[in-house]
């Protein structure tokens, strides 16, 4: 059987939605076009349930389509101009700049939303030129995964971690491991001391103001070098070795993401997840955070209704249901504070860490940062250049690369 045409599929969706609403006591116009929503496949059931409830109240049918979050940005740009795109769609952080620049995402009327409970960092990431372009529904970052057999309670400070690491080293064990040479991980320490990739501005970031060789970044890398020089985090510790050592009971803790937890659980480790311990300046390390947002398409003719549906998808109750369906970490503080949410270490721990996190600059210049910074960390740890020299060299390379982009 040949696939149904887009027009026939949409007509059937309208009719089906109308029948369902009428059967449940609602009222809807059969002539109404549905509000079209593109969501991640794993969220489709939850979104459809929310859509059915919202349609009862609004009288507007909703057509929910499953599209990979990795594909939505490109597909909206192709489908929107010819009238075949969604009214509401989801995207990853890192794509917002492109969505705004190309005019694909429309500004969202914040007066139609209650944003009071959302993490500050999750809203800042969706704001450009003072306008809100997305409403967050998932947030993630790396955090501290610790073995409760060695650390019944998570360490509170990095000084405590270092002291424990020195004692464990004498027994052939390690206190805290992470891939030091990987800028994605080590940036958390740099940001905690006041380093930043690009200086934040009202419009986003200033790529001409690079804070990767400032006083805070230098202090952070000196701390990291101490961990290497004392053998507390040995050469060769990468994103495979670190979790492997934790799973074998040879490391008390690692810095890693939720993607590592399946192997930790399989190893039978009694683990917890917490924010990375405070630095000696009293601040938490601030790793990069990743976000997923709901957007309103600029091609939509029903932007107010689209925003109202996003509001329904991001209420406390709706995001709690998403949590129950294992659809990620909700960036609402009132959801994270619920008893059964707090009882899940991966949600409570990563949620708390993300609240201290750093936004990943959503501009093309970020692409030229990774390699020079990875190299700078490695060069400094080997002692080929001083920390100051290695970071200054990296910043110069980044500036040259940015100039070549223009």
Buried (B, 14 or more C-beta within 10 A) or exposed (E): EEEEEEEEEBBEBBEEBBEBBEEEEBEBEEEBBBBBBBBBEBBBBBBBBBBBBBBBEBBBBBBBBBBEBEEBBEBBBEBBEEEBBBBBBBBBBBBBBBBBEEEBBBBBBBEBBEBEBBBEBBBEBBBBEEBBBBBBBBBBBBBBBBBBEBBEEBBEEBEBBBEBBEEBBEEEBBBBBBBBBBBBBBBBBBBBBBBBBBEBEEEBBBBEEBBBBBEBBBBBBBBBBEBBEEEBBBEEBBBEBBBBBBBEBBBBBBBBBBEBBEBBEEBEBEBBBBBBBBBEEEBBBBBBBBBBBBBBBBBBEBBEBBBBBBBBBBBBEBBBBBBEEEBBBBBBBBBBEBEEBBEBBBBBBBBBBBBBBBBBBBBEBBEBBEBBBBBBBBBBBEEEBBBBBBBBBBBEBBBEBBEEEE
